Amino acid sequence: MLCINTLIITEQRSFSLLRESGIFSTLAKILKGNPRCAVKAAQVLSEIAKNEEMKKPCIEADLVPTLIPLLESTDQEMLLHAGRAIGRICYDNRKLQEELVKVGVITPLVRVLTDYPESDPLVHVDLLALCNLADLDTAKEALSKTKVAEQLVKQLRRAENHEKLEIIFEVLQALAENDALKVQLVEAGVQEVLSEILMRLQGSSQAENTCIVKAASDLIVSLLLGGKKTRRHTDISDIKKKKKSPLDLPSSLLLSQLTDTSATYGNCERMVQLGVIHQLLDLLEKHVESEDISVQHAALSALRNLAIPVVSKVQILEEGVAERIQTLLRSEMPPVQFKLLETLRMLADGQADAAEILGQDPMLLNRLVQWCSANDHTGVHGEANRLLASILHHNRSQEVVKAIQEAQGVKHLISMTTSEHAAMQNEALNALAIASAINLGTFFLKESQLVQSLHKLLQDDNTSPEVKYNSMHLLCSLLNSGNLILIFKDIKDMISVSLTLWLGKT
């Protein structure tokens, strides 16, 4: 312990002596006026700047402005040491970094990548400098006016070690936040290089490779989910012709990333245009019998998000997705069943055509009724009921109502009115009101338990006002059915009592 304390005291004394010696002003003079010694001076400075306590005197001596012109040198050793010195002095100093961008450091940094792409030490220093600056909006703006995207893609293609790949990915991820740079990266073919990297590393269990796969997947998502400018400038047809979409890769990690980030209207529209839908469906069909459900779960989550915008729904329906996705009905995995139901419900939302396709499919309706009874998995049970109600809500045709009646689905909607969730109660009540308005005669006579459920809802003080309102709406719809209610006097009497209760509390 004594030895360590002695070393610390000695080191601090050395720093103090360096500051008092006037070495920083001497180094500044050499860098400015002695070309023959400037390289060595830059090297000494880069070593001194390794220490945190030496950064402040470097800054106070205005050594950074003195070093910047040296980045225009054609001497690779000078570029190496000057770049290191600047990087170390300015590291984690946002104010200084902003000053560097203002005085034009970006141009020489990009020039180094362009002129010396095969000098690994020089490229490494240059990439570290870009990594430190890339988070600045001013740096992104300056970089968008250069050919940095092209040079970074070249370096990504030739990178062999993990350290270099990680630095490049960090720079690219920061630059991908800028629309103009994002377009430039796509035009430079970054998606093709990323695809090659993922293909090469896919399936590797090494921790380092897993990190690279994740970084590549994150970057692909950032590129796919561009803003308006990206969608306007990116040539979608070119990407399709190259057939190098990253979704050709059966990577559940990538699909999970899409799931997390795709739910933005413009982004969803763009991804549908890129042909992502059928690639996701191909993956689903390929893995439908697999015990590993990660791909199915992630792909269905992505599909659900992509089906949110109305424009996307229309295109998805035109491409026959509603029919294709039903191949997953045979899955016995509850997580897959749940995501499938969620996706189908989102697809039917606001789309009468989709609801009609789903509502007249006997296999789907029979499977739905099975899942409505799946009390061992509440998520599947709830989503199956909600999809049944959604089909009725969004397609009010007599054919769909008859199909649901024949599949014995009505009793589940009636049970749904007693759910502990008000949203599900309202969905069931609205769906049943629509069905009753179709006037199917004996249909509701067999389901007289419905009126008893409504009576309980209206009697219960804990029932929300909206649920009570929808209950009354359904009761009125039943009354308008005419002769079917008159056949059972007890039901008629119960409705009268319910109406009296409602009117007495309003």
LINFENGI-V497023 format. One line per field, one symbol per residue. phi: phi as a letter, one per 30 degrees, with the letter a starting at -180 (. if undefined). A space follows every 50 residues. Layout:
# LINFENGI-V497023
phi = ???
This chain:
# LINFENGI-V497023
phi = .ddddddddddddddddddddiddddddddddbbedcddddddedddddd dedddddddddhddeddeeddddcddddeddddddddddceibdddddde dddjddeddddedddbdcdeddddddddddddcdddddddddddcccded dddddddcdccdddeddddddddddddcedddddddddiddddddddddd cejdcdeddddddddddededdddcdddddddcdddddddddhceddddd cdddddddedbddbedddedddddideddddeddddcdcdddcddddddd dddddddddeedeedddddidedddddddddcceddeddddeddddddei bddddddddcceddddddddddcdddbdddeddddddedddddcbcdddd dddddddidddddddddcedceddedddddddddddddicidedddcdee ddddedddddddddedddddddddeddddddidddddcdddddddddddd edddcc
